[in-house]
Amino acid sequence: MPRELTMATNKGISEDAQIHISVAFLLKAMAAVAIVTGSWYQAQMKFAEQERRIKDLEEKITVLNASVEGMETQHIKDLEETNKTLMQRLGLKKP
C-alpha cells in the first residue's frame, strides 16, 4: 500500500471535518426532489382516476346487461305470440 493511502485511512473522520455544499447544488437537489414528488403524485392521481372510470364502466355494463336481458325476454314473448297467431291462422294450432 502506498504510504499516503495508509496515512489517510488511519486518520479516520475528524470531528472538525466540514462539508461545503454550494447553494446552486442545494437548489438543484431541491428542485429534483420536488419534480420527482410532483410526478409521483400526478401518476397516483391518474391511477385513481382510471380506477374510478373502470368502476363506472363496470356499473354501466351491469345495467346494460340487465336491460338487454329484459329486452330479449320481451322479444322472445313477442315472437312466441306472433308464432302462435301464425300457427292458428294456418290451422296448425287450436286457439
C-alpha positions as CSV (number, residue, x, y, z in Angstrom):
1,M,0.0,0.0,0.0
2,P,1.3,3.5,-0.8
3,R,2.2,5.5,2.2
4,E,-0.2,8.3,1.5
5,L,-3.2,5.9,1.4
6,T,-2.3,4.2,4.7
7,M,-2.0,7.5,6.4
8,A,-5.3,8.7,5.1
9,T,-7.1,5.5,6.2
10,N,-5.6,5.7,9.7
11,K,-6.8,9.2,10.3
12,G,-10.5,8.4,10.0
13,I,-13.1,11.2,10.1
14,S,-12.1,14.2,12.2
15,E,-14.6,15.9,14.5
16,D,-13.6,19.1,12.9
17,A,-14.4,17.9,9.4
18,Q,-16.6,20.2,7.4
19,I,-18.7,19.7,4.3
20,H,-19.2,22.5,1.9
21,I,-22.3,22.4,-0.3
22,S,-22.9,25.1,-2.9
23,V,-26.2,26.9,-2.8
24,A,-26.7,26.2,-6.5
25,F,-26.3,22.5,-5.9
26,L,-28.7,22.6,-3.0
27,L,-31.3,24.4,-5.1
28,K,-30.9,21.8,-7.9
29,A,-31.3,19.0,-5.5
30,M,-34.4,20.5,-4.0
31,A,-35.9,21.1,-7.5
32,A,-35.1,17.5,-8.4
33,V,-36.9,16.2,-5.3
34,A,-39.8,18.5,-6.0
35,I,-40.1,17.3,-9.6
36,V,-39.9,13.6,-8.6
37,T,-42.5,14.1,-5.8
38,G,-44.8,16.0,-8.1
39,S,-44.5,13.4,-10.8
40,W,-45.3,10.6,-8.4
41,Y,-48.3,12.5,-7.0
42,Q,-49.6,13.2,-10.6
43,A,-49.2,9.5,-11.5
44,Q,-51.1,8.4,-8.4
45,M,-53.9,10.8,-9.2
46,K,-54.1,9.4,-12.8
47,F,-54.2,5.9,-11.5
48,A,-57.0,6.8,-9.1
49,E,-59.0,8.4,-11.9
50,Q,-58.6,5.4,-14.2
51,E,-59.7,3.1,-11.3
52,R,-62.9,5.3,-10.9
53,R,-63.5,5.2,-14.6
54,I,-63.2,1.4,-14.7
55,K,-65.7,1.0,-11.8
56,D,-68.1,3.4,-13.6
57,L,-67.8,1.3,-16.8
58,E,-68.4,-1.9,-14.9
59,E,-71.5,-0.5,-13.3
60,K,-72.8,0.7,-16.8
61,I,-72.1,-2.8,-18.2
62,T,-74.1,-4.4,-15.4
63,V,-77.0,-2.0,-16.1
64,L,-76.8,-2.7,-19.8
65,N,-76.7,-6.4,-19.3
66,A,-79.9,-6.3,-17.2
67,S,-81.5,-4.0,-19.8
68,V,-80.6,-6.4,-22.7
69,E,-81.9,-9.3,-20.7
70,G,-85.3,-7.6,-20.3
71,M,-85.4,-6.7,-24.0
72,E,-84.5,-10.2,-25.0
73,T,-87.2,-11.6,-22.7
74,Q,-89.8,-9.2,-24.2
75,H,-88.7,-10.0,-27.7
76,I,-89.0,-13.8,-27.1
77,K,-92.5,-13.3,-25.7
78,D,-93.4,-11.2,-28.8
79,L,-92.0,-13.9,-31.1
80,E,-93.9,-16.6,-29.3
81,E,-97.2,-14.7,-29.6
82,T,-96.6,-14.0,-33.3
83,N,-95.7,-17.7,-33.9
84,K,-98.8,-18.7,-32.0
85,T,-101.0,-16.4,-34.1
86,L,-99.5,-17.5,-37.4
87,M,-99.9,-21.2,-36.5
88,Q,-103.6,-20.5,-35.6
89,R,-104.1,-18.9,-39.0
90,L,-102.6,-21.9,-40.7
91,G,-104.8,-24.2,-38.7
92,L,-101.8,-26.0,-37.1
93,K,-102.7,-25.0,-33.6
94,K,-106.1,-24.6,-32.0
95,P,-106.9,-21.4,-30.1
